[in-house]
Amino acid sequence: MPATSALSTRVLLVCAAIGVASGILGGIAGWVTPVVIAGVPIIYGFVLGAHVIPGIIAQEVLRLPWVALLAHVLAALVASAMAPQWAGRFLGTAVLFGGIQELVAAVTRYRVWRAWRFFISGAVIGILVAVVVGFVVNLASMAPWAQISYLVLSVLGPIAWTAIALAIGAGLHQAGIGRR
């Protein structure tokens, strides 16, 4: 019996499906971003947090190394086709968020798949989003209540999207996709 690759055709196809579905969401987020930054900048971090979805679903469903990064890059390519003006940011975000998710999984040697592990990566991404995007939305110029709201939404956004992605991953398992 031949040895199977960790990135078998089945794994690649599942990552591609996750990438397409979440890439569509990312493309929509790309088109909404200028409106959000101009109109309600305190929720931008929450909107950006949606980009955690492909990696979380891929890791929850497949529980293998590199699937988060692969699903993120595929999602970024789909999102870039929908909103090409953000292509560089989509790819950068994919590598950053997917890399953080892979790093957290690697620290546990890809053996711990409990929800807390996913929420750690969501929290790390949320803190990073809060700091970096704070410069984009000019956080210092906002009223104190808006600064606090922004920080809370930016940190909790990726955590909330992580919970949604875990629920989607659990549903996919119930449908027979992935492995346990």
Secondary structure, 3 states (H helix, E strand, C coil): CCCCCCCCHHHHHHHHHHHHHHHHHHHHHHHHHHHHHHHCHHHHHHHHHHHHHHHHHHHHHHCCCCHHHHHHHHHHHHHHHHCHHHHHHHHHHHHHHHHHHHHHHHHCCCCCCCHHHHHHHHHHHHHHHHHHHHHHCCHHHCCHHHHHHHHHHHHHHHHHHHHHHHHHHHHHHHCCCCCC
